[in-house]
Amino acid sequence: MKILSKMTALSMALLAASAMAYQQDKTYHFTVLHTNDLHGHFAPNDKGEFGLAAQKTLIDQIKTEVEKQGGTVVLLNAGDVNTGVPESDSQNAEPDIQAMNMVGYEAMTLGNHEFDNPLQLLDMQEKWAKFPFLSANIYLKKTGKHLVKPYTILNKQDLKIAVVGLTTEDTAKLGNPEYMNLIRFDDPTETAKKVLADLAQNEKPDVKIALTHMGYYYDGKFGSNAPGDVSMARKLDKGAFDMIIGAHTHDPVCVDEKGVWIENYKPTDPCKPDYQNGTWIMQAYEWGKYLGRADFSFKNGELKLEHYQLIPVNLKKKVKTAEGKTEYQFYTNEIPQDPEVAKLVKSYQEKGNELLGEKVGSVKGKLEGDRTVVRFKQTNLGRLVAEVERDKVNADVGLVNSGVVRDSINEGEITYRDILKVLPFGNAVSYADLTGQELQDYLNVVALKETDSGGYPQFVGISMVVDYANKTVTEIKIKGEPLNLSKKYRLSLPNYSASGGDGYPVLKNHPTYVDSGFIDADAMKQYLQKHSPLDASKFEPKGEIIYR
């Protein structure tokens, strides 16, 4: 009986294996749908753009279309579901994950912002999700085991599709330092080689997808960042992965007929993914603004991309009417909200609004942020915001353009909503390590920004004399010491300013530039929780910046 049962089991296994194998000379069709960098945008914005309820409707429409034609759909997300929208942040991204469950996601790779919070929270989020969290190159230091599943296998008709998760090594410096000592990040490319070998031996997939949170750096020029998708595709064997579905740099990855990246891509424009060393590379911008759609055919082991597009999810353009008024119009036909997802979204929004009223700290004295003041002189609130950012990334000098400060904070209790009134734009804290000479050159532009503009800078950690008449910046001191032209200094600033906002010199291309990913309002919240009650007078300017 034992021999018979063993033979039966073997026969069943062989039957299962043969059932899994694709049929020779048959053409299979499948469609990969992908999003990335949701960052808490589970609900539509105030103009009715994006949101998971509209995304659900769109995905269901595509599934119906594809299945009618005998095909099947794969739905993936490339990470960073956390951090960016208060209603989501205050509920630990539960609204996003529960809505993603309803939409029908089949896998998500871990992004760097999945490590803004304790690992216990990540574990809880993983339990909420009805789809696997993936990353092959993240290990627990204590046990040497993977933190989450390295890959998942999706069976679509007769095709076996392997989805491998990979996360940028930069997470070690971008994630919350409090939690980084528990885990290690191996080189994603070297990890990919090992996983691909393991898959070839044990799973023999027909299609191999890298679901990455590593960034798209055109032509492999990744600067001071960890290497991204292009570099990995070039280092692996040709066609090692059939496609890389990426995230992290918040880019619509579309190239022209010559393979040149279209940096100023506009909704509804044609889009062709990058193609490097036999591998398609895709990324769908951010926040669920687009749904990436890649239609493939598969025959006798050969995979062909039939069509690709980035579908705008209720994105709008600003237009002028015949009457000369400004209004917003949809780029495409409006996508209706799925009623069940919309109901879920509304419940979480209402709960989030309650949580935003929670106290996060208190202050003695008023923190001045009125635009008629903060755009004309140094103020305690402008300096506090600069200090929060400087403290967050351990910088020597902090500055913020006064345009980021949109309101004051009155004496007494401070809620998260109060913070968001001050810092509503969701700018990320960034920094660059500059030589004294580079810092001098930078200040020669920024410090001379005129008053009564959003570009007027608020400073902390520095003193100087700014001479508007002679266009000079002199007597610069950092932490009380005269500027040393050959010494390195870390400068913190909003990523908006680093990108050239308000006419600031562009720093994001500097070799040492880092966008920390930490949102200014969240950094302020954490600072207040740690340092309250604040004394507003301690942030008052004391003549550090002298204007002539």
C-alpha positions in Angstrom: 0.0 0.0 0.0 2.9 2.4 0.8 4.5 1.7 -2.6 1.1 2.3 -4.3 0.5 5.5 -2.4 4.0 6.8 -3.2 3.4 6.0 -6.9 0.0 7.8 -6.8 1.6 10.8 -5.2 4.4 10.8 -7.8 1.8 10.5 -10.6 -0.2 13.4 -9.2 2.9 15.5 -8.9 3.9 14.8 -12.5 0.3 15.6 -13.6 0.5 18.9 -11.7 3.8 19.7 -13.3 2.6 18.9 -16.8 -0.6 20.9 -16.2 1.6 23.9 -15.2 3.7 23.7 -18.4 2.7 26.0 -21.3 1.5 24.3 -24.5 3.8 24.4 -27.5 2.8 26.7 -30.4 0.1 28.3 -28.3 0.1 32.1 -27.9 -0.7 33.3 -24.4 -1.7 36.8 -23.5 -1.2 38.5 -20.2 -1.3 42.1 -18.9 0.9 43.5 -16.1 -0.6 46.4 -14.3 1.6 48.4 -11.9 1.8 51.3 -9.5 4.4 52.6 -7.0 5.1 55.2 -4.4 1.5 55.6 -3.1 2.7 57.5 0.0 -0.6 57.5 1.7 -2.7 58.8 -1.2 -5.5 56.3 -0.8 -8.1 59.0 -1.3 -8.6 61.4 -4.2 -7.2 64.9 -3.8 -9.3 68.0 -3.6 -9.5 68.2 -7.4 -10.8 64.6 -7.6 -7.6 63.2 -9.0 -6.3 59.6 -8.5 -7.4 57.6 -5.4 -7.8 53.8 -5.0 -11.6 53.9 -5.6 -11.1 55.1 -9.1 -8.1 52.8 -9.6 -10.3 49.8 -8.7 -12.9 50.8 -11.4 -10.1 51.2 -14.0 -8.4 47.9 -13.1 -11.7 46.0 -13.1 -12.5 47.4 -16.6 -9.1 46.2 -17.9 -9.5 42.8 -16.3 -12.9 42.4 -18.0 -11.4 43.4 -21.4 -8.3 41.2 -21.1 -10.2 38.1 -19.9 -12.8 38.4 -22.6 -9.9 38.1 -25.1 -8.6 35.0 -23.3 -5.8 36.7 -21.4 -5.1 37.3 -17.7 -3.9 40.1 -15.5 -1.1 40.6 -13.0 -1.3 43.5 -10.5 1.8 44.7 -8.7 3.0 47.6 -6.5 6.6 48.6 -6.2 6.6 49.9 -2.6 6.5 53.0 -0.4 2.9 52.8 0.7 3.9 54.7 3.8 4.5 58.4 4.6 3.0 61.4 3.0 -0.6 62.0 3.8 -1.7 62.7 7.4 -4.9 60.7 7.2 -2.9 57.7 6.2 0.2 58.3 8.4 -2.0 58.7 11.5 -3.5 55.3 10.8 -0.3 53.5 10.0 -1.2 53.2 6.3 -4.0 50.8 7.2 -6.4 52.7 4.8 -4.1 52.2 1.9 -3.4 48.5 2.5 -7.1 47.6 3.1 -8.1 49.4 -0.1 -5.3 47.7 -2.0 -6.7 44.4 -0.8 -10.1 45.4 -2.3 -8.4 46.5 -5.5 -6.8 43.0 -5.8 -3.0 43.6 -5.6 -1.0 40.3 -5.8 2.4 41.5 -4.5 4.2 44.5 -3.2 7.9 45.0 -2.7 9.2 46.9 0.4 10.2 50.5 -0.2 12.5 52.6 2.0 9.5 54.3 3.7 8.3 51.0 4.9 11.1 51.5 7.4 10.1 54.9 8.8 8.3 53.0 11.6 9.2 50.2 14.0 9.5 46.7 12.5 6.5 45.6 14.7 4.4 48.0 12.6 5.7 46.6 9.4 4.8 43.1 10.7 1.3 44.4 11.5 0.9 45.9 8.0 2.0 42.6 6.5 -0.7 40.8 8.4 -3.3 43.3 7.1 -2.3 42.7 3.5 -3.9 39.9 1.6 -0.9 40.0 -0.8 2.7 39.2 0.0 5.3 41.8 0.9 8.6 41.0 -1.0 12.3 41.7 -0.7 15.0 39.2 -1.4 17.9 41.4 -0.2 16.7 42.3 3.4 17.8 40.1 6.2 17.3 40.1 10.0 20.8 40.5 11.5 20.1 38.3 14.5 18.9 35.2 12.6 20.2 35.8 9.0 16.7 35.0 7.7 14.8 37.0 5.2 12.7 39.8 6.7 9.9 39.0 4.3 9.4 36.6 1.3 12.1 37.0 -1.3 9.7 36.2 -4.2 6.3 34.8 -5.1 5.1 32.6 -7.9 1.9 33.5 -9.7 0.2 30.9 -11.8 -1.6 32.5 -14.8 -3.3 29.9 -17.1 -0.4 27.6 -18.0 2.3 30.2 -17.3 4.4 30.3 -14.1 5.4 33.9 -13.3 8.1 34.7 -10.7 8.0 38.0 -9.0 11.2 38.9 -7.1 11.3 41.8 -4.6 14.4 44.0 -4.3 14.9 47.1 -2.2 17.5 49.9 -2.5 20.5 49.6 -0.2 20.1 53.3 0.5 17.3 52.3 2.9 20.0 51.8 5.5 20.6 55.6 5.5 17.1 56.7 4.5 15.1 54.5 6.9 14.6 55.5 10.5 18.0 55.0 12.2 16.4 53.7 15.3 15.3 50.5 13.4 18.1 50.0 10.9 20.4 48.2 13.4 18.1 45.2 13.3 18.3 44.5 9.6 20.8 44.4 6.8 20.5 45.3 3.1 22.6 43.2 0.7 23.5 44.3 -2.8 20.3 43.9 -4.8 22.2 42.9 -8.0 24.3 40.2 -6.3 21.1 39.0 -4.5 19.3 38.9 -7.8 21.9 36.6 -9.3 21.4 34.1 -6.4 17.6 34.3 -6.5 17.6 33.8 -10.3 19.8 30.7 -9.9 17.5 29.3 -7.2 14.5 29.9 -9.4 16.1 28.2 -12.4 16.8 25.2 -10.3 13.7 24.9 -8.2 10.8 26.7 -9.9 11.7 27.0 -13.6 9.4 30.0 -14.2 8.3 31.0 -17.7 8.4 34.8 -16.9 10.7 36.6 -14.4 9.7 40.0 -13.0 11.9 42.1 -10.7 9.6 44.2 -8.6 12.1 46.8 -7.3 12.3 49.9 -5.1 15.7 51.0 -6.3 15.1 54.0 -8.6 15.3 54.8 -12.3 18.6 56.7 -13.2 18.7 57.3 -16.9 21.7 55.7 -18.6 22.8 54.3 -15.2 23.9 57.7 -13.8 22.9 57.2 -10.2 25.3 59.8 -8.6 25.6 59.4 -4.9 22.5 57.2 -4.8 22.7 53.4 -4.7 22.6 51.9 -8.2 19.1 51.5 -9.6 17.2 49.5 -12.2 19.3 50.4 -15.2 22.6 49.5 -13.6 21.2 46.2 -12.4 19.8 45.3 -15.8 23.2 46.0 -17.4 25.1 44.0 -14.8 23.0 40.9 -15.0 23.0 38.4 -17.9 21.1 39.6 -20.9 17.4 39.1 -20.3 17.9 37.8 -16.8 14.7 39.4 -15.9 12.0 39.9 -18.5 11.0 43.1 -16.9 11.9 45.4 -14.0 8.9 47.2 -12.5 10.4 50.0 -10.4 9.8 52.8 -7.9 11.6 55.2 -5.6 12.5 58.0 -7.9 8.9 59.0 -8.6 9.4 59.0 -12.4 7.2 58.2 -15.4 9.7 56.0 -17.2 9.0 56.7 -20.9 11.6 56.9 -23.6 11.5 58.1 -27.2 12.2 56.1 -30.3 16.0 56.6 -29.7 15.7 55.3 -26.2 16.2 58.8 -24.6 14.2 59.4 -21.4 11.3 61.9 -21.8 11.8 63.9 -18.6 8.8 66.2 -19.3 6.3 63.5 -20.0 2.7 64.7 -20.0 -0.5 62.6 -19.4 -1.9 60.8 -22.4 1.4 61.2 -24.4 2.6 57.9 -25.9 4.9 55.9 -23.6 7.5 53.3 -24.3 9.4 51.7 -21.3 13.2 51.7 -21.3 14.9 48.6 -22.6 18.3 47.6 -21.2 20.2 44.4 -21.9 17.1 42.5 -22.9 15.0 43.7 -20.0 12.0 46.2 -20.0 12.2 48.8 -17.3 8.9 50.5 -16.1 7.8 53.0 -13.4 4.5 54.7 -13.1 5.4 58.1 -11.5 3.8 58.4 -8.0 0.7 58.5 -5.8 -1.4 56.3 -8.1 -1.5 59.2 -10.6 -1.0 56.6 -13.3 -1.7 53.0 -13.8 1.1 51.3 -15.8 -0.2 48.8 -18.4 2.0 46.4 -20.2 0.3 43.9 -22.6 2.5 40.8 -23.4 2.2 37.8 -25.7 4.1 34.6 -24.9 4.7 31.7 -27.3 7.2 28.8 -27.1 9.2 30.6 -24.4 9.4 33.9 -26.3 8.0 37.0 -24.6 6.9 40.0 -26.6 5.7 43.4 -25.4 2.7 44.2 -27.6 1.6 47.5 -26.1 2.5 49.8 -23.2 0.8 52.9 -21.7 0.6 55.0 -18.6 -3.1 55.5 -17.9 -3.8 58.8 -16.0 -6.2 58.1 -13.1 -8.5 61.2 -13.3 -5.6 63.6 -13.7 -6.7 67.1 -14.7 -5.2 70.0 -16.6 -5.6 73.7 -16.0 -7.4 75.4 -18.9 -8.8 78.9 -19.5 -12.5 79.1 -20.6 -13.9 81.3 -23.3 -14.9 83.7 -20.5 -11.3 83.9 -19.3 -11.8 81.9 -16.2 -9.5 79.1 -15.0 -10.8 75.6 -14.5 -9.5 72.0 -14.3 -10.6 69.5 -16.9 -9.9 65.7 -17.1 -7.2 64.6 -19.5 -9.4 61.6 -20.3 -13.0 60.5 -19.5 -13.6 60.6 -15.8 -13.2 57.2 -14.1 -16.1 56.5 -11.7 -15.3 55.7 -8.0 -15.9 52.1 -7.1 -18.7 52.4 -4.5 -17.4 49.8 -2.1 -13.8 51.1 -2.1 -15.2 54.7 -1.9 -17.2 53.7 1.2 -14.0 52.3 2.9 -12.0 55.3 1.9 -14.6 57.7 3.4 -14.6 55.8 6.7 -10.9 56.0 7.0 -10.9 59.7 6.1 -13.4 60.5 8.8 -11.4 58.6 11.4 -8.2 60.3 10.2 -9.8 63.7 10.6 -10.5 62.8 14.3 -6.9 61.7 14.8 -5.5 64.9 13.3 -6.9 66.8 16.2 -4.6 64.9 18.6 -2.1 66.9 20.6 1.5 66.4 19.6 3.1 69.1 21.7 2.8 72.6 23.1 4.6 76.0 22.9 5.0 78.9 25.2 4.7 82.1 23.1 3.6 82.5 19.5 5.6 81.0 16.6 5.4 83.6 13.9 4.7 82.4 10.4 2.5 85.1 8.8 3.7 85.7 5.2 3.8 89.5 5.9 6.5 88.8 8.5 8.3 85.5 7.6 9.0 86.8 4.0 10.6 89.9 5.3 12.8 88.9 8.3 14.1 86.0 10.3 11.3 84.6 12.6 11.2 82.1 15.4 9.0 79.7 13.3 11.1 80.0 10.2 14.1 79.2 12.3 12.3 76.3 14.1 11.4 74.7 10.7 15.1 75.1 9.6 16.2 73.6 12.9 13.9 70.6 12.7 15.3 69.8 9.3 18.9 70.3 10.4 18.3 68.1 13.4 16.7 65.4 11.3 19.7 64.9 9.1 22.4 66.0 11.5 23.4 69.0 9.4 25.7 71.9 10.3 23.6 74.6 8.6 19.8 74.6 8.0 17.8 76.8 5.7 14.3 76.8 4.4 12.7 79.2 1.8 10.1 81.2 3.7 7.5 80.1 1.1 7.2 76.7 2.8 5.9 78.4 6.0 2.2 79.0 5.4 0.8 79.8 8.9 1.6 80.7 12.5 1.3 78.6 15.6 -0.3 80.2 18.6 0.7 79.7 22.2 -0.7 76.5 23.8 -1.4 73.0 22.6 -0.2 72.0 19.1 -2.1 69.4 17.0 -0.9 67.6 13.9 -3.4 69.7 12.0 -1.7 72.9 13.2 1.6 71.6 11.8 0.0 70.8 8.5 -1.3 74.3 8.3 2.3 75.5 8.6 3.8 72.9 6.3 1.1 71.7 3.8 3.3 70.8 0.8 4.8 67.5 1.9 8.4 68.7 1.1 11.1 66.1 1.9 14.1 67.0 4.0 17.3 66.9 1.9 20.9 67.7 2.4 24.3 68.0 0.7 27.8 68.0 2.0 29.5 71.1 0.6 33.0 72.5 0.9 33.3 75.9 2.5 33.9 77.4 -0.9 30.8 75.7 -2.4 28.7 76.9 0.6 30.1 80.4 0.1 29.1 80.3 -3.6 25.7 79.0 -2.7 25.1 81.7 -0.1 26.2 84.4 -2.6 22.9 83.5 -4.4 20.5 82.3 -1.8 21.2 84.8 1.0 20.7 87.7 -1.4 17.2 86.6 -2.2 14.9 89.7 -1.9 12.4 90.1 0.8 8.6 89.9 0.1 9.1 86.6 -1.8 8.8 82.9 -1.0 12.5 82.6 -1.8 13.6 84.7 1.1 15.6 82.2 3.3 15.3 81.4 7.0 18.6 80.2 8.5 19.9 78.4 11.5 23.4 77.4 12.6 25.1 80.2 10.7 25.8 83.9 11.1 26.8 86.3 8.3 26.6 89.9 6.9 24.4 90.2 3.9 25.0 93.3 1.8 22.2 93.8 -0.7 23.8 97.0 -2.1 27.1 95.4 -3.0 25.7 91.9 -3.5 28.1 90.3 -1.1 27.9 87.8 1.8 30.7 88.2 4.3 31.8 87.3 7.9 30.3 83.8 7.6 30.5 81.7 10.7 29.3 78.2 11.2 28.5 77.3 14.8 30.6 80.3 15.9 33.7 79.4 13.9 34.8 81.3 10.7 34.0 79.5 7.5 36.9 77.3 6.3 36.8 77.1 2.5 38.3 73.6 2.4 36.3 72.1 5.2 33.1 70.1 4.5 29.8 71.3 5.9 26.4 69.6 5.7 23.5 71.9 4.5 19.9 70.8 5.1 17.1 72.2 3.0 13.7 71.3 1.5 14.0 69.1 -1.6 11.9 71.8 -3.4 14.7 74.3 -2.9 17.4 71.7 -3.8 15.6 71.1 -7.1 15.8 74.8 -8.0 12.5 76.0 -6.6 12.3 79.8 -6.0 15.4 80.2 -8.2 17.7 78.5 -5.8 20.9 76.9 -7.3 20.1 73.3 -8.1 21.8 71.0 -5.6 20.0 67.7 -6.4 22.7 66.9 -9.0 25.5 67.4 -6.5 27.4 64.2 -5.9 26.7 64.2 -2.2 23.0 65.2 -2.4 20.5 63.0 -0.5 16.8 63.3 -0.5 16.1 61.7 2.9 12.4 61.1 2.1 11.4 62.4 5.5 8.4 64.7 5.1 8.8 68.1 6.8 5.5 67.9 8.7 6.3 64.5 10.1 9.8 65.7 11.1 8.2 68.6 12.9 5.7 66.3 14.7 8.5 64.1 15.9 10.6 67.1 17.0 7.6 68.5 19.0 6.9 65.2 20.6 10.5 65.0 21.8 11.1 68.6 22.8 7.7 70.0 24.1 7.0 72.2 25.8 8.8 74.5 23.4 9.8 78.0 24.4 9.3 80.2 21.3 11.8 82.8 22.6 14.6 80.3 22.2 14.1 80.4 18.4 14.0 84.1 18.2 16.8 85.5 15.9 19.6 87.2 17.9 21.3 89.2 15.2 23.0 86.2 13.5 22.0 87.5 10.1 22.8 91.1 9.6 21.3 92.8 6.5 22.7 96.0 5.0 
